[in-house]
Amino acid sequence: MVRNMFEFQPSLKNKDGHLLFDNINVEDLVKEFDTPLYLISEKRIRDKYRTLHDILIQDYDKIRIYYAAKANSNLNVLKILRTEGAYLDAVSPGEIFLALKAGFLPERILFTGTSVRTDELNFIADSQVTVNIDSYSELNRLLNHMIPKTLSVRINPKIGSGHHDHCITAGPETKFGLWEEVTLKTYQKAKEVGVEKFGIHMHIGSGILKIESILLAFNNLLSMAKKIRDKINITFEFIDMGGGLGVPYKPQEKEIDLTLFSKKILSLFKRKITEYNLGNPFFCLEPGRYLVSDSSILLTSVNTIKVTPFKKFVGVDVGFNTLLRPSMYGSYHHILVANKLNSPKNQIYDVVGPICESGDVIAKNRQLPMVEEGDLLAILNAGAYGFAMSSQYNSRPRAAEVLIKDKKYFLSRKRETFNSLLLNQQIEK
């Protein structure tokens, strides 16, 4: 069944054929801030976090939700989630730096990296965040610098899943996580040198809409926890299933049934920690996309209409420098003509950007109203991996971001200028 986008994205409203986002006319915002422009709904982020937390806490009373900052590291987004009570999942020293700037306490940050440089590892350890080890090498280099009080290990649960091959982060083909023999060796050494508290972690992929693969992998994680406890006599403070909760991008896709997800995953969790004598650990998960994807839209102006014997092209000022996902993953983002919501969708277009590459396509064969130069398009579900993956490719300054709260708005990130392209560059004399 194809759903009306306005029915399941409450931030969107149609007022006489014009798009409102959090009750503000997006055309008015474009007049003030120009395009490309990311709009962020604070209310939507808070609502998504509260919905997830309230469902989980009904099934188990020790819950930690670690926001996966790689999805969107805007300081205001981080602050919103911190004030909701979220913990934070960081994958780089830069994300730790931003999290601390946004007010997160070090003990509420979990670092999970791969191929981590030694100087980065030292910075992370000195920041006093919890480290989630991804290789035996990483453990040895960490211990050369300091012995942490708490340590976690990312295992490979042998099962991966995700919306694209590039987003599958477990199984035999992936670079992530430790396999069983090295996992046992890692925990044994950490205990011998004096680490006091432990966690265990997995992450199988991103953009998952069916929970069966998560359940299978999580069962493997819990079985590994039992082996570690039996052989090394370790008690786990937390058990982390990672992230990966997907969201519907296409109108015909269904949302994850969070109530069913919670009951199934936490029923398995509670049954196994009792059966395996694993104590009373925190259950942790790391949503990123789920919390922020539909909190944002990306506005783009139509600058060119081009008709060839084969195609009708809508040329806009957003390219894969601004929104990479369609070119990188073949991802679908729903598009609305923000000033023509009531017009019949009787045309088929490719929506393309200004980047000098044929892969710069935002949407192919998209059914839209008759589009004209000067129209305004709204690209939906842009809050996750939108600005976070943008670049200055083709020497194009990055977009601005506006935060909307209680019918008011705030420029949360200024638009870059040509002078931004000069930052840190030097000309030899």
C-alpha positions as a LaTeX table, in Angstrom:
\begin{tabular}{lrrr}
\hline
Residue & $x$ (\AA) & $y$ (\AA) & $z$ (\AA) \\
\hline
Met1 & 0.00 & 0.00 & 0.00 \\
Val2 & 1.34 & 3.42 & $-0.97$ \\
Arg3 & 1.01 & 5.84 & 1.94 \\
Asn4 & 0.42 & 9.55 & 1.79 \\
Met5 & 3.67 & 11.10 & 3.03 \\
Phe6 & 1.72 & 13.61 & 5.12 \\
Glu7 & 0.07 & 10.80 & 7.09 \\
Phe8 & 3.25 & 9.42 & 8.65 \\
Gln9 & 5.49 & 12.49 & 8.71 \\
Pro10 & 3.72 & 14.83 & 11.14 \\
Ser11 & 6.21 & 17.65 & 10.56 \\
Leu12 & 4.76 & 18.09 & 7.06 \\
Lys13 & 1.53 & 19.93 & 6.28 \\
Asn14 & $-0.19$ & 21.03 & 3.10 \\
Lys15 & $-1.68$ & 24.51 & 3.35 \\
Asp16 & $-3.47$ & 25.51 & 0.15 \\
Gly17 & $-0.89$ & 23.67 & $-1.95$ \\
His18 & 2.14 & 25.05 & $-0.12$ \\
Leu19 & 4.41 & 23.06 & 2.18 \\
Leu20 & 4.64 & 23.79 & 5.87 \\
Phe21 & 7.39 & 22.18 & 7.94 \\
Asp22 & 6.69 & 22.32 & 11.66 \\
Asn23 & 3.97 & 24.87 & 10.84 \\
Ile24 & 6.35 & 27.25 & 9.05 \\
Asn25 & 6.01 & 27.96 & 5.33 \\
Val26 & 9.22 & 26.68 & 3.77 \\
Glu27 & 9.07 & 29.27 & 0.99 \\
Asp28 & 9.39 & 32.02 & 3.58 \\
Leu29 & 12.50 & 30.36 & 4.99 \\
Val30 & 14.04 & 30.13 & 1.52 \\
Lys31 & 13.46 & 33.85 & 0.99 \\
Glu32 & 15.50 & 34.51 & 4.14 \\
Phe33 & 18.18 & 31.80 & 3.92 \\
Asp34 & 18.30 & 30.74 & 0.22 \\
Thr35 & 18.93 & 27.15 & $-0.94$ \\
Pro36 & 20.23 & 24.49 & $-0.57$ \\
Leu37 & 18.80 & 24.53 & 2.95 \\
Tyr38 & 18.43 & 21.82 & 5.57 \\
Leu39 & 15.50 & 22.26 & 7.97 \\
Ile40 & 15.58 & 20.40 & 11.30 \\
Ser41 & 12.54 & 19.77 & 13.50 \\
Glu42 & 13.46 & 19.69 & 17.19 \\
Lys43 & 10.01 & 18.36 & 18.08 \\
Arg44 & 10.34 & 15.40 & 15.73 \\
Ile45 & 13.70 & 14.37 & 17.23 \\
Arg46 & 12.30 & 14.54 & 20.75 \\
Asp47 & 9.17 & 12.62 & 19.77 \\
Lys48 & 11.18 & 9.82 & 18.12 \\
Tyr49 & 13.49 & 9.45 & 21.13 \\
Arg50 & 10.62 & 9.42 & 23.62 \\
Thr51 & 8.64 & 6.89 & 21.60 \\
Leu52 & 11.58 & 4.49 & 21.43 \\
His53 & 12.54 & 4.94 & 25.09 \\
Asp54 & 9.00 & 4.57 & 26.39 \\
Ile55 & 8.42 & 1.35 & 24.46 \\
Leu56 & 11.71 & $-0.24$ & 25.54 \\
Ile57 & 11.39 & 0.67 & 29.20 \\
Gln58 & 8.10 & $-1.21$ & 29.42 \\
Asp59 & 9.91 & $-4.48$ & 28.66 \\
Tyr60 & 13.14 & $-3.99$ & 30.65 \\
Asp61 & 14.07 & $-1.42$ & 33.27 \\
Lys62 & 17.79 & $-0.97$ & 32.51 \\
Ile63 & 17.96 & 0.69 & 29.10 \\
Arg64 & 20.63 & 2.86 & 27.51 \\
Ile65 & 19.98 & 4.50 & 24.15 \\
Tyr66 & 23.24 & 5.58 & 22.53 \\
Tyr67 & 22.61 & 8.04 & 19.70 \\
Ala68 & 24.81 & 7.18 & 16.71 \\
Ala69 & 26.28 & 10.62 & 16.09 \\
Lys70 & 27.59 & 9.75 & 12.63 \\
Ala71 & 24.03 & 10.12 & 11.32 \\
Asn72 & 23.92 & 13.83 & 12.17 \\
Ser73 & 26.49 & 15.56 & 14.35 \\
Asn74 & 24.99 & 19.06 & 14.33 \\
Leu75 & 25.62 & 20.48 & 17.82 \\
Asn76 & 21.96 & 21.35 & 18.27 \\
Val77 & 20.88 & 17.82 & 17.38 \\
Leu78 & 23.37 & 16.45 & 19.91 \\
Lys79 & 22.14 & 18.88 & 22.57 \\
Ile80 & 18.50 & 17.93 & 21.97 \\
Leu81 & 19.22 & 14.25 & 22.43 \\
Arg82 & 21.44 & 14.87 & 25.47 \\
Thr83 & 18.61 & 16.75 & 27.18 \\
Glu84 & 16.29 & 13.81 & 26.41 \\
Gly85 & 18.65 & 11.53 & 28.35 \\
Ala86 & 20.45 & 9.86 & 25.46 \\
Tyr87 & 23.95 & 8.43 & 25.64 \\
Leu88 & 26.19 & 8.82 & 22.58 \\
Asp89 & 27.87 & 6.42 & 20.17 \\
Ala90 & 30.99 & 8.00 & 18.62 \\
Val91 & 33.07 & 6.53 & 15.81 \\
Ser92 & 35.82 & 9.16 & 15.64 \\
Pro93 & 37.75 & 11.55 & 17.90 \\
Gly94 & 35.92 & 14.39 & 16.17 \\
Glu95 & 32.55 & 13.04 & 17.25 \\
Ile96 & 33.82 & 12.79 & 20.83 \\
Phe97 & 34.99 & 16.41 & 20.60 \\
Leu98 & 31.57 & 17.54 & 19.35 \\
Ala99 & 29.72 & 15.46 & 21.94 \\
Leu100 & 31.71 & 17.03 & 24.76 \\
Lys101 & 31.04 & 20.49 & 23.29 \\
Ala102 & 27.32 & 19.64 & 23.27 \\
Gly103 & 27.49 & 18.82 & 26.97 \\
Phe104 & 27.70 & 15.03 & 27.05 \\
Leu105 & 29.60 & 13.67 & 30.05 \\
Pro106 & 32.51 & 11.37 & 29.12 \\
Glu107 & 30.95 & 8.42 & 30.95 \\
Arg108 & 27.91 & 8.67 & 28.67 \\
Ile109 & 29.99 & 8.33 & 25.48 \\
Leu110 & 30.96 & 5.01 & 23.91 \\
Phe111 & 33.68 & 5.05 & 21.25 \\
Thr112 & 33.56 & 2.32 & 18.61 \\
Gly113 & 36.16 & 2.80 & 15.89 \\
Thr114 & 38.07 & 0.71 & 13.40 \\
Ser115 & 41.62 & 1.16 & 12.08 \\
Val116 & 42.21 & 3.65 & 14.90 \\
Arg117 & 45.51 & 5.57 & 14.90 \\
Thr118 & 47.55 & 5.44 & 18.10 \\
Asp119 & 47.41 & 9.20 & 18.66 \\
Glu120 & 43.64 & 9.06 & 18.18 \\
Leu121 & 43.39 & 6.23 & 20.67 \\
Asn122 & 45.42 & 8.21 & 23.20 \\
Phe123 & 43.12 & 11.22 & 22.76 \\
Ile124 & 40.08 & 8.99 & 23.21 \\
Ala125 & 41.50 & 7.39 & 26.35 \\
Asp126 & 42.45 & 10.78 & 27.81 \\
Ser127 & 38.88 & 11.96 & 27.16 \\
Gln128 & 37.79 & 9.26 & 29.63 \\
Val129 & 35.07 & 7.85 & 27.40 \\
Thr130 & 34.37 & 4.13 & 27.28 \\
Val131 & 36.28 & 2.37 & 24.49 \\
Asn132 & 34.76 & $-0.45$ & 22.47 \\
Ile133 & 37.73 & $-2.46$ & 21.14 \\
Asp134 & 37.66 & $-3.51$ & 17.47 \\
Ser135 & 41.02 & $-5.34$ & 17.22 \\
Tyr136 & 43.62 & $-6.98$ & 19.44 \\
Ser137 & 46.12 & $-4.44$ & 18.16 \\
Glu138 & 43.88 & $-1.64$ & 19.38 \\
Leu139 & 43.74 & $-3.22$ & 22.84 \\
Asn140 & 47.53 & $-3.48$ & 23.11 \\
Arg141 & 48.05 & 0.12 & 22.03 \\
Leu142 & 45.38 & 1.32 & 24.47 \\
Leu143 & 47.00 & $-0.58$ & 27.34 \\
Asn144 & 50.38 & 0.93 & 26.47 \\
His145 & 48.82 & 4.32 & 27.20 \\
Met146 & 46.54 & 3.49 & 30.12 \\
Ile147 & 44.45 & 0.76 & 31.74 \\
Pro148 & 40.80 & 1.81 & 31.54 \\
Lys149 & 38.37 & 1.05 & 34.33 \\
Thr150 & 35.71 & $-0.07$ & 31.84 \\
Leu151 & 36.23 & $-1.77$ & 28.48 \\
Ser152 & 33.94 & $-3.21$ & 25.83 \\
Val153 & 34.69 & $-5.42$ & 22.85 \\
Arg154 & 32.94 & $-5.43$ & 19.49 \\
Ile155 & 32.39 & $-8.97$ & 18.30 \\
Asn156 & 31.46 & $-10.20$ & 14.85 \\
Pro157 & 28.22 & $-12.17$ & 15.38 \\
Lys158 & 28.64 & $-13.89$ & 11.97 \\
Ile159 & 25.40 & $-12.40$ & 10.59 \\
Gly160 & 25.16 & $-9.09$ & 8.76 \\
Ser161 & 22.30 & $-7.06$ & 7.31 \\
Gly162 & 21.66 & $-3.63$ & 5.82 \\
His163 & 20.00 & $-1.63$ & 3.06 \\
His164 & 23.15 & $-1.75$ & 0.87 \\
Asp165 & 26.30 & $-3.88$ & 0.70 \\
His166 & 28.35 & $-0.90$ & 1.92 \\
Cys167 & 26.21 & $-0.77$ & 5.08 \\
Ile168 & 26.58 & $-4.41$ & 6.18 \\
Thr169 & 28.96 & $-4.46$ & 9.14 \\
Ala170 & 29.06 & $-8.10$ & 10.26 \\
Gly171 & 29.64 & $-11.48$ & 8.67 \\
Pro172 & 32.62 & $-13.02$ & 6.84 \\
Glu173 & 33.23 & $-10.14$ & 4.38 \\
Thr174 & 33.37 & $-7.24$ & 6.82 \\
Lys175 & 36.32 & $-5.46$ & 8.41 \\
Phe176 & 34.45 & $-4.92$ & 11.70 \\
Gly177 & 34.48 & $-6.85$ & 14.95 \\
Leu178 & 36.42 & $-9.72$ & 16.51 \\
Trp179 & 35.86 & $-13.40$ & 15.88 \\
Glu180 & 35.59 & $-15.87$ & 18.75 \\
Glu181 & 39.24 & $-16.87$ & 19.33 \\
Val182 & 40.49 & $-13.28$ & 19.35 \\
Thr183 & 37.50 & $-12.15$ & 21.42 \\
Leu184 & 38.39 & $-14.57$ & 24.23 \\
Lys185 & 42.04 & $-13.57$ & 24.04 \\
Thr186 & 41.11 & $-9.87$ & 24.25 \\
Tyr187 & 38.90 & $-10.22$ & 27.32 \\
Gln188 & 41.44 & $-12.47$ & 29.03 \\
Lys189 & 44.22 & $-9.92$ & 28.61 \\
Ala190 & 42.01 & $-7.00$ & 29.68 \\
Lys191 & 41.05 & $-8.82$ & 32.86 \\
Glu192 & 44.65 & $-9.81$ & 33.62 \\
Val193 & 45.90 & $-6.21$ & 33.43 \\
Gly194 & 43.23 & $-4.91$ & 35.78 \\
Val195 & 40.20 & $-3.76$ & 33.79 \\
Glu196 & 37.31 & $-3.82$ & 36.27 \\
Lys197 & 34.08 & $-3.48$ & 34.25 \\
Phe198 & 33.11 & $-4.93$ & 30.89 \\
Gly199 & 30.67 & $-4.58$ & 28.07 \\
Ile200 & 30.08 & $-6.58$ & 24.89 \\
His201 & 28.88 & $-5.15$ & 21.59 \\
Met202 & 27.82 & $-5.93$ & 18.05 \\
His203 & 26.57 & $-3.95$ & 15.07 \\
Ile204 & 25.37 & $-5.81$ & 11.99 \\
Gly205 & 24.43 & $-3.03$ & 9.60 \\
Ser206 & 22.35 & 0.03 & 8.82 \\
Gly207 & 18.85 & 0.68 & 7.52 \\
Ile208 & 17.30 & $-2.61$ & 8.67 \\
Leu209 & 13.51 & $-2.81$ & 8.39 \\
Lys210 & 13.09 & $-6.52$ & 9.23 \\
Ile211 & 14.11 & $-7.63$ & 12.70 \\
Glu212 & 14.80 & $-11.31$ & 12.06 \\
Ser213 & 18.48 & $-10.78$ & 11.24 \\
Ile214 & 18.94 & $-8.64$ & 14.37 \\
Leu215 & 17.43 & $-11.39$ & 16.52 \\
Leu216 & 19.67 & $-14.09$ & 15.04 \\
Ala217 & 22.80 & $-12.00$ & 15.47 \\
Phe218 & 21.84 & $-10.90$ & 18.98 \\
Asn219 & 21.34 & $-14.53$ & 19.94 \\
Asn220 & 24.91 & $-15.19$ & 18.77 \\
Leu221 & 26.16 & $-12.21$ & 20.80 \\
Leu222 & 24.51 & $-13.56$ & 23.94 \\
Ser223 & 25.98 & $-17.02$ & 23.31 \\
Met224 & 29.42 & $-15.42$ & 23.05 \\
Ala225 & 28.79 & $-13.56$ & 26.31 \\
Lys226 & 28.11 & $-16.92$ & 27.97 \\
Lys227 & 31.37 & $-18.39$ & 26.66 \\
Ile228 & 33.30 & $-15.39$ & 27.95 \\
Arg229 & 31.65 & $-15.60$ & 31.33 \\
Asp230 & 32.25 & $-19.36$ & 31.60 \\
Lys231 & 35.88 & $-19.29$ & 30.47 \\
Ile232 & 37.09 & $-15.98$ & 31.91 \\
Asn233 & 34.58 & $-15.35$ & 34.71 \\
Ile234 & 33.58 & $-11.90$ & 33.52 \\
Thr235 & 30.37 & $-10.12$ & 34.51 \\
Phe236 & 29.00 & $-7.70$ & 31.94 \\
Glu237 & 27.85 & $-4.24$ & 32.96 \\
Phe238 & 26.16 & $-3.79$ & 29.58 \\
Ile239 & 25.28 & $-5.78$ & 26.47 \\
Asp240 & 24.95 & $-3.66$ & 23.33 \\
Met241 & 23.05 & $-4.84$ & 20.24 \\
Gly242 & 24.30 & $-1.89$ & 18.18 \\
Gly243 & 22.13 & 0.14 & 15.85 \\
Gly244 & 20.67 & $-0.33$ & 12.40 \\
Leu245 & 16.98 & 0.41 & 12.94 \\
Gly246 & 15.74 & 1.50 & 9.54 \\
Val247 & 13.09 & 3.99 & 8.49 \\
Pro248 & 10.77 & 3.99 & 5.47 \\
Tyr249 & 12.05 & 6.19 & 2.67 \\
Lys250 & 9.57 & 5.06 & 0.01 \\
Pro251 & 5.82 & 5.60 & 0.43 \\
Gln252 & 5.16 & 1.85 & 0.11 \\
Glu253 & 7.64 & 0.85 & 2.83 \\
Lys254 & 6.42 & $-0.03$ & 6.31 \\
Glu255 & 7.88 & 1.27 & 9.52 \\
Ile256 & 9.41 & $-1.12$ & 12.02 \\
Asp257 & 6.84 & $-2.23$ & 14.59 \\
Leu258 & 8.74 & $-0.94$ & 17.62 \\
Thr259 & 6.46 & $-2.64$ & 20.13 \\
Leu260 & 7.01 & $-6.00$ & 18.44 \\
Phe261 & 10.74 & $-5.32$ & 18.12 \\
Ser262 & 11.02 & $-4.46$ & 21.81 \\
Lys263 & 9.08 & $-7.50$ & 22.96 \\
Lys264 & 11.05 & $-9.91$ & 20.77 \\
Ile265 & 14.54 & $-8.55$ & 21.38 \\
Leu266 & 14.05 & $-8.00$ & 25.11 \\
Ser267 & 12.27 & $-11.30$ & 25.61 \\
Leu268 & 15.30 & $-13.02$ & 24.09 \\
Phe269 & 17.62 & $-10.83$ & 26.17 \\
Lys270 & 15.89 & $-11.52$ & 29.49 \\
Arg271 & 15.58 & $-15.23$ & 28.80 \\
Lys272 & 19.23 & $-15.65$ & 27.90 \\
Ile273 & 20.75 & $-13.53$ & 30.69 \\
Thr274 & 18.82 & $-15.72$ & 33.14 \\
Glu275 & 19.68 & $-18.99$ & 31.38 \\
Tyr276 & 23.35 & $-18.02$ & 30.99 \\
Asn277 & 23.65 & $-16.48$ & 34.46 \\
Leu278 & 24.76 & $-13.13$ & 33.02 \\
Gly279 & 23.47 & $-11.05$ & 35.91 \\
Asn280 & 21.48 & $-7.87$ & 35.41 \\
Pro281 & 23.27 & $-5.90$ & 32.67 \\
Phe282 & 22.06 & $-2.79$ & 30.88 \\
Phe283 & 20.51 & $-3.41$ & 27.49 \\
Cys284 & 21.96 & $-0.93$ & 25.00 \\
Leu285 & 21.17 & 0.00 & 21.43 \\
Glu286 & 22.53 & 2.65 & 19.08 \\
Pro287 & 19.90 & 4.22 & 16.82 \\
Gly288 & 21.00 & 7.02 & 14.53 \\
Arg289 & 18.89 & 7.08 & 11.38 \\
Tyr290 & 15.75 & 6.13 & 13.31 \\
Leu291 & 16.01 & 9.19 & 15.57 \\
Val292 & 16.89 & 11.89 & 13.04 \\
Ser293 & 16.07 & 10.83 & 9.47 \\
Asp294 & 12.59 & 12.29 & 9.13 \\
Ser295 & 13.43 & 15.18 & 11.43 \\
Ser296 & 14.84 & 17.05 & 8.44 \\
Ile297 & 14.07 & 18.01 & 4.88 \\
Leu298 & 16.37 & 19.50 & 2.26 \\
Leu299 & 15.10 & 22.40 & 0.18 \\
Thr300 & 16.43 & 22.98 & $-3.32$ \\
Ser301 & 15.59 & 25.48 & $-6.05$ \\
Val302 & 14.84 & 24.53 & $-9.64$ \\
Asn303 & 17.19 & 26.40 & $-11.92$ \\
Thr304 & 16.94 & 24.49 & $-15.22$ \\
Ile305 & 14.35 & 22.50 & $-17.16$ \\
Lys306 & 15.93 & 20.49 & $-19.97$ \\
Val307 & 14.04 & 18.25 & $-22.40$ \\
Thr308 & 15.86 & 15.79 & $-24.66$ \\
Pro309 & 14.43 & 13.19 & $-27.06$ \\
Phe310 & 14.79 & 10.69 & $-24.20$ \\
Lys311 & 14.36 & 12.47 & $-20.89$ \\
Lys312 & 12.92 & 15.44 & $-19.04$ \\
Phe313 & 15.45 & 16.80 & $-16.56$ \\
Val314 & 14.80 & 19.04 & $-13.57$ \\
Gly315 & 18.09 & 20.76 & $-12.71$ \\
Val316 & 18.40 & 21.87 & $-9.08$ \\
Asp317 & 21.05 & 23.43 & $-6.85$ \\
Val318 & 21.47 & 20.26 & $-4.74$ \\
Gly319 & 23.97 & 17.68 & $-5.96$ \\
Phe320 & 25.75 & 14.75 & $-4.41$ \\
Asn321 & 27.99 & 17.30 & $-2.71$ \\
Thr322 & 24.93 & 18.21 & $-0.61$ \\
Leu323 & 23.10 & 14.85 & $-0.46$ \\
Leu324 & 25.35 & 11.91 & $-1.26$ \\
Arg325 & 23.05 & 8.96 & $-0.51$ \\
Pro326 & 21.29 & 8.66 & $-3.91$ \\
Ser327 & 24.60 & 8.56 & $-5.80$ \\
Met328 & 26.49 & 6.45 & $-3.26$ \\
Tyr329 & 23.81 & 3.89 & $-2.37$ \\
Gly330 & 21.16 & 4.32 & $-5.05$ \\
Ser331 & 18.94 & 5.53 & $-2.22$ \\
Tyr332 & 15.41 & 6.78 & $-2.67$ \\
His333 & 14.33 & 10.11 & $-1.17$ \\
His334 & 10.75 & 11.22 & $-1.68$ \\
Ile335 & 10.41 & 14.62 & $-3.36$ \\
Leu336 & 7.63 & 17.18 & $-3.09$ \\
Val337 & 7.20 & 20.30 & $-5.19$ \\
Ala338 & 6.76 & 22.55 & $-2.19$ \\
Asn339 & 4.80 & 25.28 & $-3.98$ \\
Lys340 & 2.59 & 22.91 & $-6.03$ \\
Leu341 & 1.33 & 20.29 & $-3.58$ \\
Asn342 & $-2.19$ & 20.32 & $-5.04$ \\
Ser343 & $-1.11$ & 20.08 & $-8.69$ \\
Pro344 & $-1.59$ & 16.76 & $-10.52$ \\
Lys345 & 1.50 & 14.57 & $-10.78$ \\
Asn346 & 1.36 & 14.09 & $-14.54$ \\
Gln347 & 5.03 & 14.39 & $-15.55$ \\
Ile348 & 8.03 & 12.06 & $-15.32$ \\
Tyr349 & 11.40 & 13.68 & $-14.55$ \\
Asp350 & 14.96 & 12.92 & $-13.59$ \\
Val351 & 16.00 & 15.33 & $-10.85$ \\
Val352 & 19.68 & 16.18 & $-11.29$ \\
Gly353 & 22.25 & 18.44 & $-9.66$ \\
Pro354 & 25.01 & 20.83 & $-10.73$ \\
Ile355 & 27.98 & 18.50 & $-10.13$ \\
Cys356 & 30.11 & 17.76 & $-13.19$ \\
Glu357 & 29.50 & 14.00 & $-13.14$ \\
Ser358 & 26.78 & 11.87 & $-14.73$ \\
Gly359 & 26.23 & 10.17 & $-11.38$ \\
Asp360 & 24.88 & 13.39 & $-9.91$ \\
Val361 & 21.26 & 12.23 & $-9.93$ \\
Ile362 & 18.93 & 12.84 & $-6.99$ \\
Ala363 & 15.98 & 10.91 & $-8.45$ \\
Lys364 & 15.20 & 9.01 & $-11.63$ \\
Asn365 & 11.86 & 8.67 & $-13.40$ \\
Arg366 & 10.05 & 10.51 & $-10.63$ \\
Gln367 & 6.37 & 11.35 & $-11.08$ \\
Leu368 & 5.88 & 15.02 & $-10.22$ \\
Pro369 & 3.64 & 17.96 & $-11.16$ \\
Met370 & 4.69 & 20.12 & $-14.07$ \\
Val371 & 7.92 & 21.69 & $-12.78$ \\
Glu372 & 9.11 & 25.12 & $-13.82$ \\
Glu373 & 12.27 & 27.12 & $-13.21$ \\
Gly374 & 11.91 & 28.91 & $-9.88$ \\
Asp375 & 9.92 & 26.13 & $-8.24$ \\
Leu376 & 11.01 & 24.79 & $-4.87$ \\
Leu377 & 11.55 & 21.08 & $-4.20$ \\
Ala378 & 11.59 & 19.47 & $-0.76$ \\
Ile379 & 13.66 & 16.31 & $-0.41$ \\
Leu380 & 12.38 & 14.27 & 2.54 \\
Asn381 & 14.17 & 12.11 & 5.13 \\
Ala382 & 17.34 & 14.17 & 4.86 \\
Gly383 & 18.26 & 14.26 & 8.55 \\
Ala384 & 20.42 & 11.13 & 8.58 \\
Tyr385 & 23.61 & 11.11 & 6.50 \\
Gly386 & 22.56 & 14.29 & 4.72 \\
Phe387 & 24.72 & 17.19 & 5.84 \\
Ala388 & 26.98 & 14.71 & 7.66 \\
Met389 & 28.17 & 13.25 & 4.33 \\
Ser390 & 28.25 & 16.51 & 2.38 \\
Ser391 & 31.42 & 17.96 & 0.92 \\
Gln392 & 32.93 & 20.87 & $-1.00$ \\
Tyr393 & 33.33 & 18.80 & $-4.16$ \\
Asn394 & 33.48 & 20.92 & $-7.32$ \\
Ser395 & 34.48 & 23.74 & $-4.91$ \\
Arg396 & 30.89 & 24.29 & $-3.85$ \\
Pro397 & 30.40 & 25.68 & $-0.32$ \\
Arg398 & 28.26 & 23.55 & 2.00 \\
Ala399 & 24.60 & 24.29 & 2.75 \\
Ala400 & 23.05 & 26.10 & 5.71 \\
Glu401 & 20.98 & 24.41 & 8.43 \\
Val402 & 17.99 & 25.90 & 10.23 \\
Leu403 & 16.54 & 24.49 & 13.46 \\
Ile404 & 12.80 & 24.89 & 14.05 \\
Lys405 & 11.40 & 24.90 & 17.58 \\
Asp406 & 7.95 & 25.98 & 18.79 \\
Lys407 & 7.12 & 27.84 & 15.56 \\
Lys408 & 10.40 & 29.74 & 15.79 \\
Tyr409 & 13.58 & 29.13 & 13.84 \\
Phe410 & 17.30 & 29.54 & 14.35 \\
Leu411 & 20.23 & 29.44 & 11.91 \\
Ser412 & 22.09 & 26.53 & 13.46 \\
Arg413 & 24.82 & 26.38 & 10.81 \\
Lys414 & 25.76 & 29.27 & 8.54 \\
Arg415 & 26.05 & 28.70 & 4.84 \\
Glu416 & 29.64 & 28.41 & 3.72 \\
Thr417 & 31.04 & 31.06 & 1.38 \\
Phe418 & 33.79 & 31.09 & $-1.21$ \\
Asn419 & 36.14 & 32.12 & 1.57 \\
Ser420 & 35.33 & 28.83 & 3.30 \\
Leu421 & 37.08 & 27.12 & 0.39 \\
Leu422 & 40.31 & 28.87 & 1.37 \\
Leu423 & 40.32 & 27.62 & 4.96 \\
Asn424 & 43.72 & 26.12 & 5.89 \\
Gln425 & 45.07 & 26.52 & 2.35 \\
Gln426 & 48.39 & 28.25 & 1.75 \\
Ile427 & 49.97 & 29.40 & $-1.51$ \\
Glu428 & 53.69 & 28.82 & $-1.88$ \\
Lys429 & 55.62 & 32.06 & $-2.35$ \\
\hline
\end{tabular}
